[in-house]
């Protein structure tokens, strides 16, 4: 039986991350902060480490400096360990002068590095999902079935089928058909794979385990296939043994501002859908050695509070308060995500200090890192679907977003007319 040491993990860092803009204005998508103290990239890397996969490549091409700094500061293996976590950035080569054209094309352009790892299997992962998964049972399933490719699949509700790639599995688990985001009920009826009326479909999670030689053959023999979900997998099910591995745990796609916002706020619940407190399968991140948070005469209800914060006489409800957040007295924060700061406040002439000033009312907002919010600022949510772009603030799907290093002067009001 092969072992987990035979697997190379390749995490796809995504393109420009336009659906998460402006959070991706100054950083790549995997570097976007999550849950107060983590970054999105920490999720798949932690799943790999907890699964015994210690060779990890991350593919990215836009705004990679922040991601590179986080990786180099966080993930170190000692000199006697063969593991690594490294970034493979898009680059011009004699073979190609183009950017990545899609998920499969990104891997194709890094085949030299993938071959050099000499791994028998390649695990392809996305960098913008929140879930906890042990990849070892999936690998064992792959080996037991003698599969060429194994796709992680999850039960999908009937109303959610138009958002997923839907797979049809036979009795033995082999995938026999695929359709991308079906909207026609007649088409959907052909792809029912489960007896559960509420969740009759199986959707692809964007997690693929390939035999390395199969991956190389598919990518080199089909140079126009740029995407795994819409090109490689639909083609491979007719030419190779492709199996579906069922996963029924929590899984959330954090590819849009709305999903990012709702997923983070769900973590403030007393019984959150995703548990960051699992001692057996922790989520790793950069150890910052910050002091405990100080909360003075404040009301906090359903708040996820990170370390190193300074909160003075404030009211905070159903919100995420990230590392080094500074919140002045008299401020009310509801249904919001504060990403905190990279450093503690310093005075800058003519600008408010980093953090939230006094007597503010902030509701339905995402405040990115190092933002400077002056006194008496009012932010309220807009109707869903509203899209507005201003110099210092944005509204995405009704959610107000203050970008990284953004500044709002005293008395600024951002609210529907």
C-alpha positions in Angstrom: 0.0 0.0 0.0 1.4 3.5 -0.9 1.7 6.1 1.9 0.9 9.7 2.4 4.6 10.5 1.8 3.9 9.7 -1.8 1.6 12.6 -2.2 2.4 16.2 -3.3 -0.2 18.7 -2.5 -0.8 21.6 -5.0 -2.9 24.5 -3.7 -4.4 26.7 -6.3 -4.1 30.4 -5.2 -6.6 31.7 -7.7 -6.4 34.5 -10.2 -7.1 38.2 -9.5 -9.7 37.3 -6.9 -12.2 39.8 -8.4 -15.2 38.4 -6.6 -13.4 39.2 -3.3 -12.3 42.7 -4.3 -11.4 45.0 -2.6 -10.1 42.5 0.0 -7.8 41.3 -2.9 -6.8 44.9 -3.9 -3.4 44.6 -2.2 -3.1 40.8 -1.6 -3.7 37.5 -3.3 -6.9 35.6 -2.4 -5.2 32.9 -0.2 -3.7 35.7 1.9 -7.1 37.3 2.8 -7.5 37.3 6.7 -10.1 34.8 8.1 -11.7 34.4 11.5 -9.8 37.2 13.2 -6.3 35.7 13.2 -5.9 33.3 10.3 -5.6 33.6 6.5 -7.5 31.5 3.9 -4.3 29.6 2.9 -4.0 28.3 6.5 -7.0 26.0 6.0 -5.7 23.7 3.2 -2.1 23.8 4.5 -3.4 22.7 8.0 -5.5 20.0 6.5 -2.4 18.7 4.6 -0.2 18.7 7.7 -2.9 17.1 9.9 -3.2 14.4 7.1 0.5 13.6 7.0 1.1 15.4 3.7 4.3 17.5 4.2 5.2 18.5 0.6 3.0 21.4 -0.4 3.2 23.8 -3.4 1.1 26.9 -3.6 0.4 28.4 -7.1 -0.3 32.1 -7.3 0.3 35.0 -9.7 -1.2 38.2 -8.3 -0.1 40.3 -5.3 1.9 37.4 -3.9 4.1 39.4 -1.5 1.8 39.3 1.5 1.2 35.6 0.9 4.9 34.8 0.5 5.7 36.7 3.7 3.0 34.8 5.6 4.2 31.4 4.3 7.9 32.1 5.1 7.1 33.4 8.6 4.7 30.5 9.5 5.6 27.1 8.0 9.0 25.8 8.8 10.2 22.2 8.8 13.6 21.4 10.5 16.7 20.4 8.7 16.0 16.7 9.3 12.5 16.9 7.7 11.9 16.4 4.0 8.7 18.5 4.0 8.3 22.0 2.5 5.7 24.6 1.9 6.7 26.8 -1.1 5.1 29.3 -3.5 5.3 28.7 -7.2 4.5 32.0 -8.8 3.6 32.4 -12.5 6.7 33.3 -14.5 7.8 33.7 -18.1 9.7 30.7 -19.4 11.0 29.6 -22.9 7.9 27.4 -23.1 5.3 30.0 -22.1 5.1 33.7 -21.7 1.4 33.8 -20.6 -0.3 34.1 -17.3 -2.2 31.2 -15.8 -5.4 30.7 -17.9 -7.2 28.5 -15.4 -6.7 25.9 -12.7 -5.4 23.2 -15.0 -3.3 25.6 -17.0 -1.7 26.8 -13.7 -0.6 23.2 -12.9 0.5 22.6 -16.5 2.9 25.6 -16.3 4.4 24.1 -13.2 4.9 20.6 -14.4 8.7 20.9 -14.2 8.5 21.5 -10.4 5.8 18.8 -10.0 8.0 16.2 -11.8 11.0 17.2 -9.7 9.1 16.3 -6.5 9.0 12.7 -7.7 5.7 12.1 -6.0 3.5 9.2 -7.2 0.3 11.2 -6.6 -0.7 14.9 -6.8 -3.5 16.3 -4.6 -5.1 19.4 -6.1 -6.7 21.8 -3.6 -8.4 25.2 -3.7 -7.2 28.1 -1.6 -10.6 29.7 -0.8 -12.6 27.0 1.1 -13.3 26.6 4.8 -13.4 22.9 5.9 -11.6 20.3 7.9 -10.7 17.1 6.1 -8.4 14.3 6.7 -7.1 13.4 3.2 -5.8 10.0 4.3 -9.2 8.1 4.0 -9.6 9.7 0.5 -6.1 8.5 -0.5 -6.9 5.0 0.8 -10.1 5.0 -1.2 -8.2 6.0 -4.3 -5.7 3.2 -3.8 -8.3 0.5 -3.0 -10.4 1.4 -6.1 -7.3 1.4 -8.3 -8.4 4.9 -9.5 -6.6 7.1 -11.9 -8.4 10.2 -10.4 -10.5 10.6 -7.3 -12.8 13.6 -6.9 -14.1 14.7 -3.4 -17.8 15.1 -3.6 -20.4 16.4 -1.2 -24.2 16.1 -1.1 -25.9 19.1 -2.7 -29.4 20.4 -2.1 -31.7 20.6 -5.1 -31.9 24.4 -5.0 -28.1 24.6 -4.9 -27.5 22.4 -7.9 -27.1 25.4 -10.4 -24.1 26.6 -8.4 -22.1 23.4 -8.6 -20.5 21.0 -10.9 -22.8 17.9 -10.5 -21.4 14.4 -10.8 -23.3 11.1 -11.5 -21.8 8.1 -9.7 -22.5 4.5 -10.3 -23.0 1.8 -7.7 -19.3 1.2 -7.3 -18.6 5.0 -6.8 -17.1 5.5 -10.3 -18.1 8.8 -11.9 -20.0 8.2 -15.2 -21.2 11.6 -16.1 -20.7 15.3 -15.3 -22.6 18.6 -15.9 -21.5 22.1 -14.9 -24.1 24.1 -12.9 -27.3 22.6 -14.4 -30.4 24.8 -14.3 -32.8 22.6 -16.4 -34.9 20.3 -14.2 -34.8 17.6 -16.9 -31.0 17.7 -16.9 -30.9 17.7 -13.1 -33.2 14.6 -13.0 -30.5 12.6 -14.9 -27.9 13.4 -12.2 -29.7 12.2 -9.1 -27.1 10.0 -7.2 -28.6 9.9 -3.7 -31.9 8.6 -2.3 -32.1 11.7 0.0 -34.8 14.0 -1.4 -33.4 17.1 0.3 -29.8 16.5 -1.0 -30.2 14.2 -4.1 -27.0 15.4 -6.0 -23.3 15.0 -5.6 -21.3 18.2 -6.2 -17.6 18.5 -6.8 -15.6 20.1 -4.0 -12.7 21.1 -6.2 -10.4 18.5 -4.5 -8.8 16.1 -6.9 -6.3 13.3 -6.3 -4.4 12.2 -9.4 -1.9 9.6 -10.2 1.0 11.8 -11.3 1.5 10.1 -14.6 -2.2 10.5 -15.4 -2.1 14.2 -14.5 0.9 14.8 -16.7 -0.6 12.9 -19.6 -3.9 14.7 -19.4 -2.3 18.2 -19.2 0.2 17.6 -22.0 -2.1 15.8 -24.4 -4.8 18.4 -24.1 -3.1 21.8 -24.2 -6.4 23.7 -24.7 -7.9 22.3 -21.5 -7.5 25.2 -19.0 -9.7 24.2 -16.1 -10.1 21.0 -14.0 -13.8 21.3 -13.3 -15.0 22.1 -16.8 -12.3 20.5 -19.0 -10.1 17.9 -17.5 -12.6 16.0 -15.3 -15.5 15.8 -17.8 -13.0 14.5 -20.4 -11.2 12.0 -18.1 -14.4 10.2 -17.0 -14.6 8.8 -20.5 -11.0 7.8 -20.8 -9.8 7.0 -17.2 -11.1 5.4 -14.0 -12.5 8.4 -12.1 -14.1 7.8 -8.7 -16.1 10.0 -6.3 -15.1 10.1 -2.6 -18.0 11.2 -0.4 -17.4 13.8 2.2 -20.3 15.0 4.4 -18.6 17.4 6.8 -18.8 21.2 6.9 -17.5 22.9 3.7 -17.9 26.5 2.6 -16.8 28.2 -0.6 -15.4 31.7 0.4 -15.1 33.0 -3.1 -17.4 36.1 -2.8 -17.7 39.0 -0.4 -21.2 37.8 0.6 -20.0 34.2 1.4 -16.9 35.6 3.1 -19.0 37.9 5.3 -21.6 35.2 6.2 -19.1 32.5 6.9 -17.1 34.7 9.2 -20.2 35.9 11.1 -21.3 32.3 11.5 -18.2 31.7 13.6 -19.5 34.1 16.3 -22.3 31.7 17.2 -22.2 29.7 20.5 -22.2 26.5 18.4 -20.5 27.6 15.1 -20.7 25.3 12.0 -16.9 25.1 11.9 -14.9 24.4 15.0 -11.5 26.1 15.3 -11.0 24.5 18.7 -10.4 20.9 17.6 -7.2 19.9 19.5 -6.6 16.9 17.3 -6.8 18.8 14.0 -5.7 22.4 14.7 -5.7 25.2 12.1 -2.2 26.6 12.1 -1.2 30.2 11.5 1.6 32.7 12.1 2.5 32.8 15.8 2.5 36.5 16.7 3.1 36.3 20.5 0.6 39.1 21.1 -0.7 40.0 24.6 -4.2 39.2 25.7 -7.0 41.5 24.7 -8.0 44.3 27.1 -11.8 45.1 27.4 -12.8 48.0 29.5 -16.4 48.5 30.6 -17.8 47.1 27.4 -20.7 45.0 26.2 -19.7 42.0 24.0 -22.4 39.6 22.7 -21.6 36.8 20.2 -18.1 38.2 19.4 -15.1 36.3 18.1 -12.3 38.2 19.7 -8.7 37.8 18.7 -5.6 38.6 20.8 -3.9 41.9 21.2 -7.0 44.1 21.1 -7.8 47.3 23.0 -11.5 47.9 23.5 -12.8 50.9 25.6 -16.4 51.3 26.7 -17.8 49.9 23.4 -20.8 47.8 22.5 -20.1 44.9 20.1 -22.6 42.4 18.9 -22.3 39.5 16.4 -19.0 40.5 15.1 -15.4 39.3 14.4 -12.7 41.5 16.0 -9.3 40.7 14.5 -5.8 41.0 16.0 -4.6 44.3 17.4 -8.0 45.9 16.9 -8.4 49.3 18.7 -11.9 50.4 19.4 -12.5 53.8 21.2 -15.2 54.6 23.7 -18.8 55.2 22.7 -18.6 53.1 19.6 -21.3 50.5 18.6 -20.4 47.7 16.2 -22.9 45.1 14.9 -22.8 42.4 12.3 -19.4 43.4 11.2 -15.9 42.0 10.5 -12.9 43.9 11.8 -9.6 42.4 10.5 -7.5 44.4 12.9 -4.0 45.7 12.2 -0.5 44.6 11.3 0.9 47.0 14.0 -0.4 49.2 16.8 -1.6 52.7 16.2 0.9 55.5 15.3 0.0 59.1 14.8 0.0 60.4 11.3 -0.6 64.1 10.8 -4.0 64.9 9.3 -5.3 61.3 9.7 -7.1 59.4 12.4 -5.1 56.7 14.2 -5.4 53.0 13.1 -8.6 51.5 14.5 -12.1 52.7 15.2 -12.6 56.2 16.6 -15.0 57.3 19.4 -18.7 57.4 19.1 -19.0 55.5 15.8 -21.8 53.3 14.6 -20.7 50.5 12.4 -23.1 47.9 11.1 -23.0 45.3 8.2 -19.4 46.1 7.3 -16.0 44.6 6.6 -13.2 46.8 7.9 -9.9 45.6 6.4 -6.5 45.8 8.1 -4.9 49.0 9.2 -8.0 51.1 8.4 -8.3 54.4 10.1 -11.8 55.3 11.1 -12.3 58.7 12.6 -14.7 59.9 15.2 -18.5 59.9 14.8 -18.4 57.8 11.6 -21.7 56.0 10.7 -21.7 52.9 8.4 -24.9 51.0 7.7 -25.6 48.1 5.3 -27.2 48.6 1.9 -29.9 46.4 0.3 -28.4 43.1 -1.0 -27.2 43.4 -4.6 -26.1 47.0 -4.2 -22.7 47.7 -5.8 -20.9 51.1 -5.2 -17.2 52.0 -5.6 -15.7 55.1 -4.0 -12.1 56.2 -3.4 -12.0 55.1 0.3 -14.9 52.6 0.5 -16.9 50.1 -1.5 -20.3 48.4 -1.3 -20.3 44.8 -2.6 -23.7 43.0 -2.6 -24.9 45.4 0.0 -22.0 45.0 2.4 -19.8 48.0 3.1 -16.1 47.3 2.7 -13.3 49.6 3.9 -10.2 48.4 2.1 -6.8 47.8 3.7 -5.1 51.1 4.8 -8.4 52.9 4.1 -9.1 56.2 5.8 -12.5 57.7 6.8 -12.5 61.2 8.1 -14.4 62.3 11.2 -18.1 62.4 10.7 -18.2 60.3 7.5 -21.6 58.7 6.8 -22.0 55.6 4.6 -25.6 54.6 4.5 -28.5 54.1 2.1 -30.3 57.4 1.1 
